[in-house]
Amino acid sequence: MIRVFERAALAAGRVILDIYEAGPNAVLKADNSPVTEADERAEALILEILADALADIPVVAEESVACGRIPETEGKAFILVDPLDGTKEFINRRDDFTVNIALIENGVPVAGIVYAPAKGIAYVGSSAGAEKLMVASDFTVSRRTPIGVRDCQSPPVGVASRSHSCEQTVGFLRDNGINNCKSVGSSLKFCLVAEGDADVYPRYGRTMEWDTAAGDAVLRAAGGRTVGLDGNPLSYGKRRQANDSDFANPFFIAWGAKH
């Protein structure tokens, strides 16, 4: 399955880069978040590949959900897709946007890929472990390197969102003695922790499950964990929530090795 995810993500990356190089045009969705032709075309291609190879597994994809197309997922394994995570980075010509695909089983992200096409790198995680992939200019994988979280540094090194910082994030960094904090967009924040370049990623801001599942799968496969503010593992497939929409996440902290 992870090879199907790789094939779908790399194909989507080719489409995304074509539009990136031509100059994207963005419009606002109903929730005032931006969407581009790259989001829509990449998602359509991913869904086509997944339907061909994994037809029996329902897929929850960001742009499809925005259009009201939501398959039944309760009690089932399902796939989460964000065809272009970091749309703001994409629009602003920064290269830390990603394609995210993840498999959810019993509320847990058990396999996933995070592909950053403009950087030529990808990260995969599954029961076999976590790897960093180098992707050549012809969109084939040229090298695979196993990765894992590092022993937590003292003080820890943090990683935070470039576009979504807030007072609570600043407070967390301060309270944990973190004065070295890397800034990057999209789900690459999970991957920096997974490969041992950072120790913790706090997120005090709204995210959806398709934003986090692939990066979370990579981090867990690399030996890390993602927990809510209550200390419980972040779960997936959240439907009919009393205080939020389907698939919305609570605030969370993604850690590498235990601190």
Buried (B, 14 or more C-beta within 10 A) or exposed (E): BBEBBBBBBBBBBEBBBEBBEEEBEBEEBEEEBBBBBBBBBBBBBBBEBBEEBBEEBBBBBBBBBBEEEBBEBEEBBBBBBBBBBBBBBBBEEBBBBBBBBBBBEEEBBBBBBBBBBBBBBBBBBBEEEBBBBEBEEEBEBEEEEEBBBBEBBEBBBBBBBBBBBBEBBBEBBEEBEBEEBBEBBBBBBBBBBBBBBBBBBBBBBBBBBBBBBBBBBBBBBBBBBBEBEEEEBBBBBBEEEEEEEBBBBBBBBBBBBEE
